[in-house]
Every structure is written in structure tokens, then in C-alpha cells.
Amino acid sequence: MMVGMPEVQMELAVRDEQRTQVDDVMRELEEQMRASFGSINFQELQSLSEEDRQKRFADNRKKTDEATRQADDKLGKILDARQRERLSQLRVQREGVAAFGRPDVANQLGLSDEQKAKIRGIDEAARPQFGGPGGPMGQERKLVKDFDKDGDQQLNA
């Protein structure tokens, strides 16, 4: 979370007594995140179907989202109104186009459903694509394997 960064704390003019409380919230959130990600068995994920793998990631995302929401609630009681507003602005800047997918940002801007759909499409198109065998990453492995096998400087497409 951004509020744990010294530069952000300086921008927010976090006072010493707030800093101690913020550090406690951040430490607690880190522990929850570590526990959530520590429960993922990446070797087991490889043997799951794509649907089951996505379900596991969605479940994990729900846990981390809930932990983040709880941390935000606690921070809301620590920071004053001006600090909360500026932190919100910094988050939107950091998130870039993905911020438009947040309901609070979309509502504040008065985005229509059509605009939200267009923004979602732009955001999805900008994300890196990862794939299994034959997908983008699989093609890279094939090219490297062909390069190694042939022992020359030409890559086979």
C-alpha cells in the first residue's frame, strides 16, 4: 500500500503519532498478504484446469481485497480528511487507466455503462498476455528451443 512509502507519508504530512499507527496497519496487512499468498501451491496450480486455476486466483483475490479494505478502514480513522483525499488522488494517479474501473472513480466522473465498457476493453488490451503451451510464452520457448537446436543465429517462426 502506498501509504507505507516514506515519500507518500511526506506528501501527506503524516505526523509521528500517525506514522506509528500507519506502520502497525501496514505490518498487519503484510502478514495477511503473506499468509494469503503463502497458501498458494504453485506446483499444484499447474495440474489444475484453467477454470479451477482461475477460481483459486479469484478466491485469493477476494481475501486480499478484504484485507486491503480493512486496512483502508483503519487508515481512514488514522488520517485526517485532507490526507485521505490526497492519498486517494495519489492512488488514482498510480493506477492509471485501471482506476476508471473502480466504482468510486467511475461514479465520481459520471461514466456511462458504454464508457465503462470501452475503458475495460482498453485496460484488458493493455495487460500482458500469458499463456500455456502454444500461447505467447509457449511461442517464446519454442523459438528459443529452435534456436538452440539449430545452433545458428536464425530463429524459426
VEXTI-280425 format. One record per atom (N, C-alpha, C, O): y, z, x; atom name; residue number from 1. Coordinates in steps of 0.2 Angstrom, whole numbers, plus 5000, padded with zeros to 4 digits. Each point is the difference from the previous one (the first is absolute). Layout:
   py   pz   px torvo baza
    Y    Z    X    CA  NUM
...
***
This chain:
   py   pz   px torvo baza
 4994 5000 5004     N    1
 5006 5000 4996    CA    1
 5006 5000 5004     C    1
 5000 5003 5006     O    1
 5005 4993 4992     N    2
 5006 4999 5004    CA    2
 5004 5007 5002     C    2
 5003 5000 5005     O    2
 4997 5004 4990     N    3
 5004 5006 5001    CA    3
 4997 5005 5006     C    3
 5004 5004 5002     O    3
 4991 4994 5001     N    4
 4997 5004 5005    CA    4
 5003 4997 5007     C    4
 4999 5003 5005     O    4
 5004 4991 4995     N    5
 5003 4997 5006    CA    5
 5007 5003 5001     C    5
 5004 5001 4996     O    5
 4996 5001 5011     N    6
 5007 5003 5002    CA    6
 5006 4996 4998     C    6
 5005 5003 4998     O    6
 4995 4990 5003     N    7
 5005 4996 4998    CA    7
 5002 5001 4993     C    7
 5006 5000 4998     O    7
 4989 5000 4998     N    8
 5002 5000 4993    CA    8
 5002 5007 4998     C    8
 5005 5001 4996     O    8
 4993 5004 5007     N    9
 5002 5007 4999    CA    9
 5008 5001 5002     C    9
 5004 5003 4997     O    9
 4997 4993 5009     N   10
 5007 5000 5002    CA   10
 5005 4996 4995     C   10
 5005 5003 4998     O   10
 4992 4992 4999     N   11
 5004 4996 4995    CA   11
 5001 5004 4994     C   11
 5005 4999 4997     O   11
 4990 5005 5001     N   12
 5001 5004 4994    CA   12
 5004 5006 5001     C   12
 5001 5004 4996     O   12
 5000 4998 5011     N   13
 5003 5006 5001    CA   13
 4996 5006 4998     C   13
 5003 5005 4997     O   13
 4991 4995 5005     N   14
 4995 5005 4998    CA   14
 5002 5007 5004     C   14
 5001 4999 5006     O   14
 5000 5006 4990     N   15
 5002 5006 5003    CA   15
 4994 5004 5003     C   15
 4994 4998 4998     O   15
 5006 5006 5007     N   16
 4995 5004 5003    CA   16
 4995 5003 4995     C   16
 4994 4999 5001     O   16
 5008 5004 4994     N   17
 4996 5004 4996    CA   17
 4996 4994 4995     C   17
 4994 5001 4999     O   17
 5009 4994 5000     N   18
 4997 4994 4997    CA   18
 4994 4997 5004     C   18
 4995 4998 4998     O   18
 5007 5001 5009     N   19
 4996 4997 5004    CA   19
 4993 5004 5001     C   19
 4995 4997 5000     O   19
 5005 5009 5000     N   20
 4994 5004 5000    CA   20
 4996 4999 4994     C   20
 4994 4999 5000     O   20
 5009 5001 4994     N   21
 4996 4998 4994    CA   21
 4998 4993 4999     C   21
 4994 4999 4998     O   21
 5010 4996 5005     N   22
 4998 4993 5000    CA   22
 4994 5000 5005     C   22
 4995 4996 4998     O   22
 5005 5007 5007     N   23
 4994 5000 5005    CA   23
 4994 5002 4997     C   23
 4995 4998 5001     O   23
 5006 5008 4995     N   24
 4994 5003 4997    CA   24
 4997 4995 4995     C   24
 4994 4999 4999     O   24
 5010 4997 4997     N   25
 4998 4996 4995    CA   25
 4996 4994 5003     C   25
 4995 4997 4998     O   25
 5008 5000 5008     N   26
 4998 4995 5004    CA   26
 4993 5002 5003     C   26
 4995 4995 4999     O   26
 5004 5010 5003     N   27
 4994 5003 5003    CA   27
 4994 5000 4995     C   27
 4995 4998 5001     O   27
 5007 5005 4993     N   28
 4995 5000 4994    CA   28
 4998 4993 4998     C   28
 4994 4999 4999     O   28
 5011 4996 5001     N   29
 4998 4994 4998    CA   29
 4996 4996 5005     C   29
 4995 4997 4998     O   29
 5006 5004 5008     N   30
 4996 4997 5006    CA   30
 4993 5003 4999     C   30
 4995 4996 5001     O   30
 5004 5010 4998     N   31
 4993 5003 4999    CA   31
 4997 4997 4994     C   31
 4994 4998 5000     O   31
 5009 5001 4994     N   32
 4997 4997 4995    CA   32
 4999 4992 5001     C   32
 4994 4998 4998     O   32
 5010 4999 5005     N   33
 4999 4993 5002    CA   33
 4994 4999 5005     C   33
 4995 4996 4999     O   33
 5005 5009 5006     N   34
 4994 4999 5005    CA   34
 4993 5002 4996     C   34
 4995 4996 5002     O   34
 5005 5009 4994     N   35
 4994 5001 4996    CA   35
 4998 4994 4996     C   35
 4994 4999 4999     O   35
 5011 4998 4997     N   36
 4999 4994 4996    CA   36
 4997 4994 5004     C   36
 4995 4997 4998     O   36
 5008 5002 5008     N   37
 4998 4994 5004    CA   37
 4993 5002 5004     C   37
 4996 4996 5001     O   37
 5004 5010 5000     N   38
 4994 5003 5004    CA   38
 4993 4999 4996     C   38
 4995 5000 5002     O   38
 5006 5000 4991     N   39
 4994 4999 4996    CA   39
 4998 4993 4999     C   39
 4995 4999 4997     O   39
 5008 4996 5006     N   40
 4998 4993 5000    CA   40
 4995 4999 5005     C   40
 5002 5001 5006     O   40
 4992 4997 4992     N   41
 4995 4998 5005    CA   41
 5001 4992 5001     C   41
 4997 4996 4996     O   41
 5006 5002 5009     N   42
 5001 4993 5001    CA   42
 4994 4996 5001     C   42
 5000 4994 4998     O   42
 4995 5008 5005     N   43
 4994 4997 5001    CA   43
 4996 4999 4993     C   43
 4998 4994 4999     O   43
 5003 5011 4997     N   44
 4997 4999 4993    CA   44
 5004 4995 4996     C   44
 4997 4996 4996     O   44
 5009 5003 5005     N   45
 5004 4996 4996    CA   45
 4998 4992 5001     C   45
 5000 4996 4996     O   45
 4997 5003 5010     N   46
 4998 4993 5002    CA   46
 4994 4998 4996     C   46
 4999 4994 4998     O   46
 4997 5011 5000     N   47
 4994 4998 4996    CA   47
 5002 5000 4992     C   47
 4995 4998 4996     O   47
 5011 5004 5002     N   48
 5001 5000 4993    CA   48
 5002 4993 4998     C   48
 5003 4996 5004     O   48
 4997 5003 4989     N   49
 5002 4994 4997    CA   49
 5008 5000 5001     C   49
 5003 5006 5000     O   49
 5000 4988 4999     N   50
 5007 5000 5000    CA   50
 5003 5005 4994     C   50
 5005 5003 5001     O   50
 4992 4996 4994     N   51
 5002 5004 4994    CA   51
 5000 5008 5001     C   51
 5005 5004 4999     O   51
 4989 4998 5004     N   52
 5000 5007 5002    CA   52
 5004 5002 5005     C   52
 5003 5006 5000     O   52
 4998 4990 5005     N   53
 5005 5001 5006    CA   53
 5007 5001 4997     C   53
 5004 5005 5002     O   53
 4998 4991 4993     N   54
 5007 5000 4997    CA   54
 5001 5006 4996     C   54
 5005 5004 5000     O   54
 4989 4998 4997     N   55
 5000 5007 4996    CA   55
 5001 5006 5004     C   55
 5004 5004 4999     O   55
 4993 4996 5007     N   56
 5001 5005 5005    CA   56
 5007 5001 5002     C   56
 5003 5005 5001     O   56
 5000 4989 5001     N   57
 5006 5000 5003    CA   57
 5005 5002 4994     C   57
 5005 5004 5001     O   57
 4994 4994 4993     N   58
 5004 5002 4994    CA   58
 5000 5007 4999     C   58
 5005 5004 4999     O   58
 4989 4999 5002     N   59
 4999 5007 4999    CA   59
 5004 5004 5005     C   59
 5003 5005 4999     O   59
 4996 4993 5007     N   60
 5004 5003 5006    CA   60
 5007 4999 4999     C   60
 5004 5005 5001     O   60
 4999 4989 4997     N   61
 5007 4999 4999    CA   61
 5002 5005 4994     C   61
 5006 5003 5001     O   61
 4991 4998 4994     N   62
 5002 5005 4995    CA   62
 5001 5007 5003     C   62
 5005 5004 4998     O   62
 4990 4998 5006     N   63
 5001 5007 5003    CA   63
 5006 5000 5005     C   63
 5003 5005 5000     O   63
 4998 4990 5004     N   64
 5006 5000 5004    CA   64
 5006 5000 4996     C   64
 5005 5003 5002     O   64
 4995 4993 4993     N   65
 5006 4999 4996    CA   65
 5002 5007 4997     C   65
 5006 5002 4999     O   65
 4989 5002 4998     N   66
 5001 5006 4997    CA   66
 5002 5005 5006     C   66
 5005 5004 4998     O   66
 4993 4996 5008     N   67
 5002 5004 5005    CA   67
 5007 4999 5002     C   67
 5004 5004 5001     O   67
 4998 4989 4999     N   68
 5007 4998 5001    CA   68
 5005 5003 4995     C   68
 5005 5002 5001     O   68
 4992 4997 4992     N   69
 5004 5002 4995    CA   69
 5002 5007 5000     C   69
 5005 5003 4999     O   69
 4990 5001 5003     N   70
 5001 5008 5000    CA   70
 5004 5001 5006     C   70
 5005 5005 4999     O   70
 4995 4992 5006     N   71
 5004 5001 5006    CA   71
 5008 4998 4998     C   71
 5004 5004 5002     O   71
 4996 4991 4994     N   72
 5007 4998 4998    CA   72
 5003 5005 4995     C   72
 5006 5001 5000     O   72
 4990 5002 4996     N   73
 5002 5005 4995    CA   73
 5003 5006 5004     C   73
 5005 5003 4999     O   73
 4991 4999 5007     N   74
 5002 5006 5004    CA   74
 5006 4998 5003     C   74
 5005 5004 5001     O   74
 4996 4990 5002     N   75
 5006 4998 5004    CA   75
 5006 5000 4995     C   75
 5006 5001 5002     O   75
 4993 4997 4992     N   76
 5005 5000 4995    CA   76
 5003 5007 4999     C   76
 5006 5000 4998     O   76
 4990 5005 5003     N   77
 5003 5007 4999    CA   77
 5003 5002 5007     C   77
 5004 5005 5000     O   77
 4995 4992 5005     N   78
 5002 5002 5007    CA   78
 5007 4996 5001     C   78
 5005 5004 5002     O   78
 4995 4990 4997     N   79
 5006 4996 5001    CA   79
 5005 5000 4994     C   79
 4998 5001 4995     O   79
 5009 4999 5007     N   80
 5005 5000 4995    CA   80
 5000 4993 4997     C   80
 4997 4995 5002     O   80
 5007 5004 4993     N   81
 5001 4993 4996    CA   81
 5002 4995 5005     C   81
 4997 4994 4999     O   81
 5008 5007 5005     N   82
 5002 4995 5004    CA   82
 4995 4997 5005     C   82
 4999 4995 5002     O   82
 4997 5010 5001     N   83
 4995 4999 5005    CA   83
 4994 4996 4996     C   83
 4997 4995 5003     O   83
 5001 5007 4991     N   84
 4995 4996 4996    CA   84
 5002 4993 4999     C   84
 4996 4996 5001     O   84
 5010 5003 4997     N   85
 5003 4993 4999    CA   85
 4999 4996 5006     C   85
 4998 4994 5000     O   85
 5005 5009 5006     N   86
 5000 4996 5006    CA   86
 4993 4999 5002     C   86
 4998 4994 5003     O   86
 4997 5010 4996     N   87
 4993 4999 5002    CA   87
 4997 4995 4996     C   87
 4996 4996 5002     O   87
 5006 5004 4992     N   88
 4997 4994 4995    CA   88
 5003 4993 5002     C   88
 4996 4996 5000     O   88
 5010 5004 5002     N   89
 5003 4994 5003    CA   89
 4996 4998 5006     C   89
 4999 4994 5001     O   89
 5000 5010 5004     N   90
 4997 4999 5006    CA   90
 4993 4997 4999     C   90
 4997 4996 5003     O   90
 4999 5007 4992     N   91
 4993 4998 4998    CA   91
 5000 4993 4997     C   91
 4996 4996 5002     O   91
 5009 5002 4994     N   92
 5001 4993 4997    CA   92
 5001 4995 5006     C   92
 4997 4995 5000     O   92
 5007 5007 5005     N   93
 5002 4996 5005    CA   93
 4993 4999 5004     C   93
 4999 4994 5003     O   93
 4998 5011 4999     N   94
 4994 4999 5004    CA   94
 4994 4996 4996     C   94
 4997 4997 5004     O   94
 5002 5004 4990     N   95
 4995 4997 4996    CA   95
 5001 4992 4999     C   95
 4996 4996 4999     O   95
 5011 5002 5002     N   96
 5001 4993 4999    CA   96
 4999 4998 4993     C   96
 5001 5003 4995     O   96
 4996 4991 5004     N   97
 4998 4996 4994    CA   97
 4995 5005 4996     C   97
 5000 4999 4994     O   97
 4996 5004 5009     N   98
 4995 5004 4997    CA   98
 5003 5006 4995     C   98
 4997 5002 4995     O   98
 5010 5000 5007     N   99
 5003 5005 4996    CA   99
 5001 4997 4993     C   99
 5001 5004 4995     O   99
 5000 4990 5004     N  100
 5001 4997 4993    CA  100
 4994 5001 4996     C  100
 5001 5000 4994     O  100
 4993 5001 5009     N  101
 4995 5002 4996    CA  101
 4999 5007 4997     C  101
 4996 5002 4996     O  101
 5009 5002 5007     N  102
 5000 5007 4997    CA  102
 5003 5000 4994     C  102
 5006 4998 4999     O  102
 4991 5006 4996     N  103
 5003 5000 4993    CA  103
 5008 5003 5000     C  103
 5004 4997 4996     O  103
 4997 5008 5008     N  104
 5007 5003 5000    CA  104
 5005 4995 5003     C  104
 5005 5000 4997     O  104
 4993 4996 5008     N  105
 5005 4995 5002    CA  105
 5001 4994 4995     C  105
 5005 4998 4999     O  105
 4989 5000 4999     N  106
 5000 4994 4995    CA  106
 5004 5002 4994     C  106
 5004 4996 4997     O  106
 4996 5010 5000     N  107
 5003 5003 4995    CA  107
 5008 5000 5001     C  107
 5004 4999 4996     O  107
 4997 5004 5010     N  108
 5007 5001 5002    CA  108
 5004 4993 5001     C  108
 5006 5000 4998     O  108
 4990 4995 5004     N  109
 5003 4993 5000    CA  109
 5000 4996 4994     C  109
 5003 4995 4999     O  109
 4993 5008 4996     N  110
 4999 4997 4994    CA  110
 4997 4993 5000     C  110
 5001 4995 4997     O  110
 4993 5005 5007     N  111
 4996 4994 5001    CA  111
 4996 4998 4994     C  111
 4997 5005 4997     O  111
 5003 4989 5001     N  112
 4996 4998 4995    CA  112
 4993 4999 5002     C  112
 4998 5001 5006     O  112
 4997 4999 4989     N  113
 4993 4999 5002    CA  113
 4999 4994 5004     C  113
 4996 5000 5004     O  113
 5007 4994 4994     N  114
 5000 4994 5004    CA  114
 5002 5001 5007     C  114
 4997 4998 5005     O  114
 5009 5006 4996     N  115
 5002 5001 5007    CA  115
 4995 5004 5004     C  115
 4999 4999 5006     O  115
 4998 5006 4991     N  116
 4995 5005 5003    CA  116
 4994 4996 5002     C  116
 4998 5001 5005     O  116
 5000 4994 4991     N  117
 4994 4996 5001    CA  117
 5002 4995 5006     C  117
 4995 5000 5005     O  117
 5011 4997 4996     N  118
 5001 4996 5005    CA  118
 5001 5004 5007     C  118
 4997 4998 5005     O  118
 5006 5008 4994     N  119
 5000 5004 5006    CA  119
 4993 5002 5003     C  119
 4999 5000 5006     O  119
 4997 5002 4989     N  120
 4993 5002 5002    CA  120
 4996 4994 5003     C  120
 4997 5001 5005     O  120
 5005 4993 4993     N  121
 4997 4994 5003    CA  121
 5002 4999 5007     C  121
 4996 4998 5005     O  121
 5011 5003 4996     N  122
 5003 4999 5007    CA  122
 4997 5006 5004     C  122
 4998 4998 5006     O  122
 5001 5008 4992     N  123
 4998 5005 5004    CA  123
 4992 4999 5002     C  123
 4998 5001 5006     O  123
 4998 4997 4989     N  124
 4993 4998 5002    CA  124
 4999 4995 5005     C  124
 4996 5000 5004     O  124
 5009 4995 4995     N  125
 4999 4994 5004    CA  125
 5002 5002 5008     C  125
 4998 4997 5004     O  125
 5006 5008 4996     N  126
 5003 5002 5007    CA  126
 4995 5005 5003     C  126
 5000 5001 5006     O  126
 4995 5001 4991     N  127
 4995 5005 5003    CA  127
 4995 4996 5004     C  127
 4998 4995 4999     O  127
 5000 5009 5007     N  128
 4995 4996 5004    CA  128
 4994 5000 4996     C  128
 4998 5004 4996     O  128
 4998 4990 5005     N  129
 4994 4999 4997    CA  129
 4994 5002 5005     C  129
 5000 4998 5005     O  129
 4996 5006 4992     N  130
 4994 5002 5004    CA  130
 4994 4998 4996     C  130
 5000 5000 4994     O  130
 4995 4997 5009     N  131
 4994 4998 4997    CA  131
 4994 5002 5003     C  131
 5000 5002 5006     O  131
 4994 4997 4991     N  132
 4994 5001 5003    CA  132
 4998 4994 5004     C  132
 5004 4996 5002     O  132
 4989 5003 4999     N  133
 4998 4994 5003    CA  133
 5003 4993 4996     C  133
 4999 5000 4994     O  133
 5003 4996 5010     N  134
 5003 4994 4997    CA  134
 5007 5001 4998     C  134
 5004 4995 4999     O  134
 4999 5011 5001     N  135
 5007 5001 4998    CA  135
 5004 4999 5006     C  135
 4998 4998 5005     O  135
 5009 5003 4994     N  136
 5004 4999 5006    CA  136
 4998 5004 5006     C  136
 5000 4996 5006     O  136
 4997 5010 4994     N  137
 4998 5003 5006    CA  137
 4993 4997 5002     C  137
 4999 5000 5006     O  137
 4997 4998 4990     N  138
 4994 4997 5001    CA  138
 5001 4994 5004     C  138
 4996 4998 5005     O  138
 5009 4998 4993     N  139
 5002 4993 5003    CA  139
 5002 5002 5007     C  139
 4998 4996 5005     O  139
 5006 5009 4997     N  140
 5002 5001 5006    CA  140
 4994 5002 5005     C  140
 5000 4998 5005     O  140
 4995 5006 4992     N  141
 4994 5001 5004    CA  141
 4996 4994 5002     C  141
 4998 4999 5005     O  141
 5002 4997 4990     N  142
 4996 4993 5001    CA  142
 5003 4996 5005     C  142
 4997 4997 5005     O  142
 5010 5003 4995     N  143
 5004 4996 5005    CA  143
 4999 5003 5007     C  143
 4998 4996 5005     O  143
 5002 5011 4996     N  144
 4999 5003 5006    CA  144
 4993 4999 5002     C  144
 4998 4998 5006     O  144
 4997 5002 4990     N  145
 4993 4999 5002    CA  145
 4999 4993 5002     C  145
 4996 4999 5005     O  145
 5007 4996 4992     N  146
 4999 4993 5002    CA  146
 5003 4999 5006     C  146
 4998 4996 5005     O  146
 5008 5007 4997     N  147
 5003 5000 5006    CA  147
 4996 5002 5005     C  147
 4999 4997 5006     O  147
 4998 5009 4993     N  148
 4996 5003 5005    CA  148
 4993 4996 5002     C  148
 4998 4999 5005     O  148
 5000 4999 4989     N  149
 4993 4996 5001    CA  149
 5001 4993 5004     C  149
 4996 4998 5004     O  149
 5010 4999 4994     N  150
 5001 4993 5003    CA  150
 5003 5001 5008     C  150
 4999 4996 5004     O  150
 5004 5010 4997     N  151
 5002 5001 5007    CA  151
 5006 4996 5002     C  151
 5001 5000 5006     O  151
 5002 4997 4989     N  152
 5006 4996 5002    CA  152
 5006 5002 4997     C  152
 5000 5005 4996     O  152
 5006 4992 5005     N  153
 5006 5002 4997    CA  153
 5002 4998 4993     C  153
 5005 5001 4997     O  153
 4990 4995 5000     N  154
 5001 4997 4993    CA  154
 4997 5004 4995     C  154
 4994 5002 5000     O  154
 5010 5000 4995     N  155
 4997 5004 4994    CA  155
 4997 4995 4995     C  155
 5004 4995 4998     O  155
 4991 5007 4999     N  156
 4997 4995 4995    CA  156
 5002 5003 4993     C  156
 5000 5006 4999     O  156
 5003 4990 4997     N  157
 5002 5002 4993    CA  157
 4995 5000 4995     C  157
 5001 5002 4994     O  157
***
